[in-house]
Amino acid sequence: MSKQKLKLWFSDFWPGFIPNDNLFVHLLSDHFDIELSKDPDLLIYSVYDFNHIKFKCAKIFYTAENVRPNYNECDFSLSFDYNSYGGKNLRLPLYRWRGDLEQLCVPKVAQQVIKDKKKFACMVVSNNSCKERNRFFHLLNEYKKVDSGGRFMNNVGGPVHDKMDFIKDYKFVLSFENSSYPGYTTEKIVEPMLVHSLPVYWGNPCIKQDFNPSSFINVHDYKSFNKAVEAIVRIDQDDDLFMRYLQDPYFHHNKVPDDIQYYYFEERLTAIVGKILKRKPVSTRFYFIPIATANKFKKKILSRVHRRPHFYY
């Protein structure tokens, strides 16, 4: 049976985004005959500019930042939010762009991991936008030196070239998001897990919905940052306690949840596209964004961009 033709385009994504090789194209290509066109039936756009307002077609909003959907602009959204906004939003956390989440279900040899962790703690950060992260870094430094391998507060002789290779030697990795909001979960918690370092996480206050809380240090569980630092000190000084964290699975029931599996997104996204193509697009309505507002918002977002999501599929 022939596939429905879909003229598709992308707008306002991060630098280096590849229109013909990305998660969305891969998920939709089995169900639609996709033609990349600047006169699209469907536009998928993000937050790094406002070029999407030039298009009068069906639109899906996607964000890799802590930004809420605006349904005066889009017909549907893919965001971090748990909220479905009346069926208009599908949660797609940034860490799902990785194709190696199944590795987190492989059992760990805890005793070997402890032997391999020769260093105390580190972080890899490229900006100073998170005051909470900066404060926690200095607090933990009062106990032992925390190595900073990013461009911000670098103390290892310059920015590291391979983040995963750098963090693999450390017992603890500061895994703070740039901001805190329910559902806002990036790759920051997953990367330490992939090398069996213990994430010290802050960001999504509902992170227990995504990952087993016994497998990482959740700063949100403590009354203060000082209390969280005290917990890290106890774990650092007690190999048996550290081993308890290592022995617990990262995901609940040691299984990648169904609602972040690729097949789930493929099924949902295909159905969503089919539905919105049959409706009158929201973009055909008149919606005005003041130039000053647009430029101010764009400057704020671009100031926070410090990484490009990688595509693993």
Residue pairs with C-beta under 8 A, 6 or more apart in sequence:
2 33
3 31
3 32
3 33
4 31
4 32
4 33
4 274
5 32
5 33
5 35
6 28
6 32
6 33
6 34
6 35
6 41
6 42
6 273
6 277
7 35
7 36
7 37
7 39
7 40
7 41
7 42
8 24
8 25
8 28
8 32
8 34
8 35
8 36
8 37
8 40
8 41
8 42
8 43
8 44
9 19
9 36
9 37
9 38
9 40
9 42
9 43
9 44
9 55
10 17
10 19
10 22
10 24
10 43
10 44
10 45
11 43
11 44
11 45
11 46
11 49
11 51
11 52
11 55
12 45
12 46
12 47
12 48
12 49
12 50
12 51
12 52
13 45
13 46
13 48
14 46
14 48
14 64
14 305
14 308
14 309
15 305
15 308
16 308
17 308
18 311
19 25
19 36
20 36
21 311
22 311
23 97
23 265
23 311
23 313
24 44
24 62
24 269
25 34
26 313
27 262
27 265
27 266
27 269
27 270
28 34
28 266
28 269
28 270
28 273
30 266
31 266
31 270
32 270
32 273
40 55
40 57
41 57
41 58
41 277
42 57
42 58
42 59
42 60
42 273
42 276
42 277
43 52
43 55
43 57
43 58
43 59
43 60
44 59
44 60
44 61
44 62
45 51
45 52
45 55
45 59
45 60
45 61
45 62
45 74
46 61
46 62
46 63
46 64
47 63
47 64
47 65
47 67
47 301
48 298
48 301
48 302
48 305
49 298
50 289
50 294
50 298
52 59
52 73
53 73
53 287
53 289
55 283
56 281
56 283
56 284
57 281
57 283
58 75
58 273
58 276
58 277
58 279
58 281
58 283
59 73
59 74
59 75
59 76
59 281
59 282
59 283
60 74
60 75
60 76
60 77
60 78
60 272
60 273
60 276
61 69
61 70
61 73
61 74
61 76
61 77
61 78
61 79
62 77
62 78
62 79
62 92
63 69
63 77
63 78
63 79
63 80
64 94
64 186
64 309
65 301
65 304
66 80
66 177
66 178
66 179
66 181
66 184
67 79
67 301
68 79
68 81
69 77
69 79
69 81
69 85
69 88
69 89
71 77
71 85
71 88
71 282
72 282
72 285
72 287
73 282
73 283
73 287
74 282
75 88
75 276
75 279
75 281
75 282
75 283
76 88
76 89
76 90
76 272
76 276
77 85
77 88
77 89
77 90
78 89
78 90
78 91
78 92
78 269
79 89
79 91
79 92
79 183
80 91
80 92
80 93
80 94
80 181
80 183
80 184
80 185
80 204
81 89
81 91
81 182
81 183
82 91
82 182
82 183
82 206
82 209
83 89
83 183
84 90
90 265
90 268
90 269
90 272
91 183
91 259
92 265
93 183
93 185
93 186
93 210
93 260
94 185
94 186
94 187
94 309
95 101
95 185
95 186
95 187
95 189
95 190
96 260
96 265
97 187
97 309
97 310
97 311
97 312
98 187
98 190
98 310
98 312
99 262
99 312
99 313
100 194
100 312
101 190
101 256
101 260
102 256
103 194
104 190
104 193
104 194
104 249
104 250
104 251
104 256
105 249
105 250
105 251
105 254
105 255
105 256
108 196
108 246
108 247
110 243
110 246
110 247
111 243
113 196
113 246
114 239
114 242
114 243
114 246
116 168
116 169
116 196
117 169
117 170
117 171
117 197
118 169
119 147
119 169
119 170
119 171
120 144
120 145
120 146
120 147
120 170
120 171
120 172
120 236
121 140
121 144
121 146
121 147
121 170
121 171
121 172
121 173
121 174
121 200
121 232
122 146
122 147
122 148
122 149
122 166
122 167
122 170
122 172
122 173
122 174
123 133
123 137
123 146
123 147
123 148
123 149
123 150
123 173
123 174
123 176
124 148
124 149
124 150
124 160
124 163
124 166
124 167
125 133
125 148
125 150
125 151
125 152
125 153
125 174
125 176
125 306
126 150
126 151
126 152
126 159
126 306
126 307
127 151
127 152
127 178
127 303
127 304
127 306
128 134
128 152
128 153
129 178
129 179
129 303
129 304
130 176
130 177
130 178
130 179
132 176
132 180
132 202
132 225
133 174
133 176
133 178
133 202
134 153
135 225
136 174
136 176
136 200
136 202
136 219
136 225
136 228
136 229
137 146
137 148
137 153
137 174
139 225
139 226
139 229
140 146
140 174
140 229
140 232
142 229
143 229
143 232
143 233
144 236
145 155
146 174
147 155
147 156
147 170
148 154
148 155
148 156
149 156
149 159
149 160
149 163
149 166
149 167
150 159
150 160
151 159
160 166
163 191
164 191
164 194
164 195
167 173
167 191
167 192
167 195
167 197
168 195
168 197
170 197
171 197
171 198
171 236
171 242
172 197
172 198
172 199
172 200
172 217
172 232
172 235
172 236
173 191
173 192
173 197
173 198
173 199
173 200
174 200
175 188
175 189
175 191
175 192
175 199
175 200
175 201
175 202
175 203
175 216
176 188
176 200
176 201
176 202
176 203
176 219
177 184
177 185
177 186
177 188
177 202
177 203
177 204
178 203
178 304
179 203
180 202
180 203
180 204
180 205
181 203
181 204
182 204
182 205
182 206
183 204
183 206
184 203
184 204
185 203
185 204
185 207
185 210
186 203
187 309
188 199
188 201
188 203
189 199
189 201
189 203
189 207
189 211
189 216
192 198
192 199
192 216
193 199
193 215
193 216
193 250
196 246
198 216
198 217
198 235
198 242
198 245
198 246
199 216
199 217
200 216
200 217
200 219
200 228
200 232
201 207
201 216
201 217
201 218
201 219
201 220
202 219
202 220
204 210
205 220
207 213
207 218
207 220
208 218
210 257
211 250
211 251
211 252
212 248
212 249
212 250
212 251
212 252
213 221
214 244
214 245
214 248
215 245
215 248
215 249
215 250
216 245
216 250
217 228
217 231
217 232
217 235
217 245
219 225
219 228
221 228
222 228
222 231
234 241
235 241
235 242
235 245
236 242
251 257
258 264
262 313
